[in-house]
Amino acid sequence: MQRELTQRTECSNCALKGPKGCKMNNLHRQRIFNSMDKLIHYTNYTTLRNECIQRDMLSLDMVLRIESLAADETTRHKLMFEKITRRGPKAFNTLLDICQRNFPKAYAELNPSSNDQQMHSTLNPQRIRSVSCNVAPKPFLIRGALEIVDGKNYNFAAESVPEESKCTLQVHEDILPSFSVTLSSGPTTTHPKVPAYPMKSRNRGVAFIVNVITFVKDVHGKRNGADIDGQNLISLFQQLGFVVFYYENITMGDLKELFAKLKESDYLSCDCFAFYILSHGDHKKGSDFIYLHDNSILRVEDILTEFNTVNCTKLIRKPKLFFISICRGEQSDLGSFRLSTNTERDGMIDPRKQLPSNIATFCDMLVCYATVPGFAAHRDPSTGSWFVESMCRVWAEHAHDTDVEILMKLVGENAATYRTETAALQTICTEQRGFFKQLFLNPGYYERPEDTTA
């Protein structure tokens, strides 16, 4: 009887009630030890620490014990991985999931079979033309928080499965590029009457990328090939000198929290801000909206409002680029007016007084859409979205000497050459809101700070 009680005690290795000696698979343990140096290099200690605690793989007491034993972060890192190998048979899969979400290189190291699914080059000449669209499946009608699917009412806001928090504002690790951005030899300007935004400092820019690939309850189809888009965009903006934040499958709550943290941070003390979102979407009654991972609906206008001059003062007079890679309807593409005379309004400014220094709420914004209202945007499961592929191709080749608005014209021209098997095509469009200057990205060029010595 005593022997049996001993065997049923709680396992100290995995915190699971079961036979004593419940351990991680030897192959998995050996894989961690063999890759220890690379895992330490590929992962961030703080993020790993927090994820392990949130997922109950390590207790707070265990982590504090590790940190009391080691003063330097590298040793703590090593001790943490060693501790994970003693946390039971489920610990390896938990670690894999943490790495897949946060540390792609570490995930590939621990799961070699995933290498077959790594990023394809955006310049792949053998690409297969897409028959996939970033549009939600039918029938799908919007009624506030309630949504109708196959004739049934679902309140997805209430039924959504809780997700692990992704609200850590963490710069994405550098990745090996699959294409090369041509660097600038110096600052560029081409038009004597149109000034350029300053783009010469070491704090070149921030790129905030949201990539929604899957959706709770599979309400919308998985966006196959979107992971390739994510890796290519990370590579592009990193080579352009931007600090990159990248998030997959986040909820509305996550996004709002991340926006708040970003705007409070010092990261926006930079030359330029770029926001990129990829998901399913639609265009209804003149409004564009995007589906997030929890099936909540994000309006494009709300994104722009979040970063206007009222709500984000750190970006006043700085160029703000918004890239919206969604469908804006379901139609396959098979092929502003105002009066200019007698324009007058009350309250004209007295020319004898000093001009006011106020600034427009929406200005210095360039909004780029993957397609025009009413039409679908296409995505190749093998090489990613047409919009992203064309943008990476064009920007890599021409960003060193070409203004961003001209770059987007070239992107549109390139994307217009793609066809599906049914001859459907795609037309990108851009909208500028007070974007009155040229924007040259000047990749690789940094101006020396002025000498302030007497």
N, C-alpha and C positions, 0 to 999 in steps of 0.2 A: 504493500500500500504506500509506504513511504517512498519507494522507488518510483511508483507511478506519479505521485505528487511532484517529485523532482523533475520528471520529464515534462510535466505540463506547466511548469513555471514560465513566466514571461521571458521571452528571449531578449537578452541584453543587446544583441547585435541589430535586430531589425525592429524592435518596439512592437512586434506583432505577437499576439498570444498564440503559442504553438510549441512544438517540440523544441527543446533546447538544442542549440547548434544550427538553427536555421540561418544559413549564410548565403552570401552572394555567390553566384556561379563562378567557378575558378577561372574560366575563360574571360569573363567580364572583368573580374578583379585584375587579372594579368594585363588586360588591355589598358586599364587605367594606369597601372604601374609602369608599363612599357612606354606610355605616352605622357608621362607625368610632366616632363619639361615643356612639351608642346601645349598641354592643357593649361598649364600655368601661364604661358605666353598668350594663348588664345582667349582666355577668360578674364573677366574683371572680378576681383575678389569681393568687392562690396555687393555687386549684383548677385553673384553666386551665393554669398552668405545670406542675403535677404530671401532669395528664392528657396533655399534649403529650409529656412525657418518657416516661410509661408506654406510650404508643402509638407510640413511636419516630418521631413527627412532628418533634420537635426533640430534639437531643442535649443532654446536660447542659452540655457546653462552649458550645453556642449560647446556652443560657439564661444561663449565667454571664457570657457576653460582653455580652448585653443588659443585665444588671443592673450590669455595670461601667460601661456607657456612660450609664446614667440613674440618678440618685439617687432620684427620686420615682416612686411606683408608677404614676401615670397615664401618664408617658412610657414606662415599661417596658411597660405594657399596650399602648400604641400600637405600640411597636417589635416586640412579640411578634406582633401581628396582621399587621404588615407582613412579618415574617419568614415567617409562615404562607403568605402569598400567593406566596412564592418556594419553596415546598416541594413543588411538583409537582401533577399532575392529581388525585391521590387525597387531597390535603390538605383540600380543601373538604368532601368527604364525611366525612372524619374529624372536622373541626371541627363539622359538622352533628350528628354523633352525640354528640360531647362536650356540645354545647349542649342537645340533646334530653334528655340524661340529667341535666344539671346546671343549665341556664339556659333555661327555657322561653321567656322573652321574647326572648332572643337567637336562639333557634331560629326563632321566628316571624318575626323580622326578616330572617334569612338565607334562610328558606324560606317566602315569602309564601303559597304554596299551602296551607300547613298551617293558615292562619287559618280555613279552612272547617271544621276539625276542633277548633276551640278549645272551651273550656268552655261548656256550656249552662247556663242558669240553673236552679238547683235548684227554683225556684218556677214552672217552665214549666207553664202550665195545659193545654197541648196534649200532655202526655206520653203516650207509648204504653205500655200495660200490658205488663209483662215476661213473657216465656216462658222466660227464661234463669235458671239457678240456679248458685250458687257451689258446685257439687258436682262431684266427679271423675267422669269417664266410666266406665262399666262395660265389661268386667269388671276389677276392681281389688282385689286382696287384698294385705294387708300381712304380710310375713314378715321382720321385722327390716330389714336393709339390702336384702334381695332383694324385688322386687316382681313380680307376675305380671300381664302385659298380654296379652290375647288368647291365653291359654294358654301363653305363653312367659316364661321367667325373664329378668329384666333386673336387673343391679346398677347402678342409676343413680348410686350414690355413686362408683363406679369409672369409669363412662362419661360422667359429666357434662362438658360442655364448659367449660374454664376461662373465667371471666368477669373483666372489668376490676374491680379493687377499688373498692368504694363505701364504704370504711371511713373516709372523712374526716368528722369530726363538724363539720358546717357548717350554720349557721342558714339556713333557706330565705329567699330574697329576698321582699320584700313584693310582693303581687300585687293587681291591681285587682279589687275585689269585684264579684260579679254580684248580690249581695243585701246588705242593710244590717242590722247588728245594732243593736237599740235599746239606747241607753246608759243607765246608771244615774245617778240624781241624787244618790245617797248609799248607804251600806251598808244592807242589808236584813236584817231579822230578823222572824219572824212568830210563833214559839212561845216563850213565856216559860220553859218547862221544858226546852227542847232548845237548847243553845248552838250557835253557828255557828263553823265553821273560819275563821281569819283569812284574808281575801281582800281586802286593801286596799293592798298594797305595789306598788311599781313592778316588782318581780320576781314578777309575778302567777302565772306558771306555765310549764311546759314541756310541749309536745305532741310526742310522738314517733310519727310515722305511717309504717307500712309497707304498701305497696300492691303486691301481686304480681299482675301482669297476664298475663304469659306464663311458660311453663315449658319447661325444657330437654327437647329431643326431642319437644315438643308432647304429652307424656304426658297433660296435662290441657288442656282447651280454653282458648283465650284468653278473658279476662274483658272482653269488649267493654263499653264504658261506664265501666270502672273508672277511667280517666284523669279523667273528669269528677268522680267521687267524690273523687279526690285533690285536684283544684283547689278544689272546694267546701269540703273540710275544712281545707285550708290557709287559705282566706279566712275561714272561721268562727273558727278559733282565733287567727288574727292579729288579728281585730277584737275578740276577747275579751281581748287583751293578752298572749297566750302567745307564748313563743319557740317556733318551729316547726322541727322536723327532719322532713324528708320523704324517703323512699327508695322506689324502685320496683325490683322484680325482684332482690331480694338473696338471697344464699345463707345457709345456716346459719352458715358461718364468718364471713361479713360481719356478721351480726346479733350474734353473740357478741362480736366485736371492738368493734362500735359500743356495745353495752351496757356493756362494760368501760370504754370511753373516756368514756361519758356519766356513769357513776357516779364516775369519778375527777375529773370536771370540776367547775367552780363553778356550772354551769347549774342544778343541783338545789338551790341555795340559794334556793328559790322557795316560793311559797305552796301550789302544787298541781302534781301530775304527771298527765298523761293519756297513755295508750298506746292507739293505734288500729291494728288490723291488718285488712286486707281480702285475702281469698284464697279458694281452694277449701278445703274442710275436711270433716270427718265426725265422728261421735260413735259410739264403739265401747266396749262394756263399761264404760259409765259415765265414759269419758274423752273429752274433746274434743281433736282435733288438727288442725293446719293444715299445708298443703303450701307450702313455699317454692319459689323459682325453680329450685333445683337438684333439686327433687322430694324433698328431705329433709323429715322430719316434725317439726314443732314442737308440743309439747303445751301447751295453755293453762295447765295447772298449772305448767309450767316457767317461763312468763312471770311468773306471780304469785310464784313462789319467788324469781325474780331480783330482785324489788323488795320483798321482805318486810323485816321489821325486823332480821333477822340479816344479810342480804346487801346491804342498802342503807340504812345507818344515817342517811344524809343526809335520808331521807324519813320518819324516825320521827315520828309524830304529825301527819303531813301527809296530806291527802286524796289518794288515788291512784285514778284512774279508768281502767278497762280496757274497751275497746270491741272486741268480737270479731265482725266481719262476715264470717261463713262459713256454709255449710250445716252442719247437725248431723245430717244424714241425707238420704234421698232422697225421702221420702214427701211428697206435696203435701197441704197442709192444706185439706181440703174441709169442712170444718167444725172438810213434814218433821214427821215424827211422833216424839214422845218421851214417856216417862212423866214426869209432873210431881209424883207423890206418892212419899213415902219416898225422896227423892233424898238420898243420903248417900255420903261417901267417907272413906277413911282419911286421916289427916294433916290434920285441920282446923286452921285458923290459930288460935292462942291470941289471943283478943281483947284481952289485956292488953299484947301486944307491938305495936310499931309496924308498920303495914302495909307489905308489901314494895313496892318501886318497880319491879319487873319489868314488862315489857310483852309482850303476846301477839305471837307470830311473824307471824301474819296479822291485821292490823287496819287500820282506816281505808281499807279497800278497797271499791270499788263496781265490780262486774263486769257489763257489759251485753252481752247477746248479741242478734244480729239475729233469732234464732228459737229455738224450744224444741227439746230433744233429739229426734232422730228425724225432723225436718222440714227442708225446703229453705228457703233464703233466696233472694229474687228480686232480679233486677237488670235494669233497662231499658237496652238498648244506647244509647238516645238521651239519657237523663237520669240514669243511674247507679242505684245500689242503692236499694231502697225504704227501708232502714234509714237510710242516709246522707241521703237526700233529706228524709225526715221529720225527722230530727234537726236538719239545717240550718234547715229551715223553722221548727220549734218554738223552737229555741234563739235564733235571730235575733229572734224576736218576743217571747219571754218571759224570756230569761235575765237581763234587767235587774232583775227583782223576784221571781223564782221559784227555789226550792230545786232542786238538781240531781235529786234523787229524784222530785220532782213533775214536773220537766221530762221525765224518762224515761217517766213514766206518760202524759204528753201525747204523747210520741213514739210510744209503743205504740198509743195511741188513734188517732193520725193514720195510722200505717202499716197499721192494721187495716182502713182503708177502701179499700185498694188491692186490685185483683183482676186476675188474668190472664185471658186469653181463655177459659180453661177453668174460670174461677171459683175458682181456687186463691187462698188468702190467706196471711197471715203474722202470727205472733204473737211479738213480742219478749219477752225476759225479763231480769230483773236479779237479781243475787245480791250481798248485802252481807256483808262479813266485818269485823265490828267497826267498821262505819261508823255511829257513834252520834251524830254531829253533823249539823247542817244545812250545806249548802254552797251559798252564794250567790256567783255569779261576779262580780257587780258590774262589768260591763264599762264602761270609761271612767271609773270612780271610783278615785281614788288618795288615800290619807290622807297628809297632810303628816307628815314625820318629827317626832317630839317635839323641842321646843326644849331643848337640853342646856346652854344657857348659864346661868351663875349669876345 
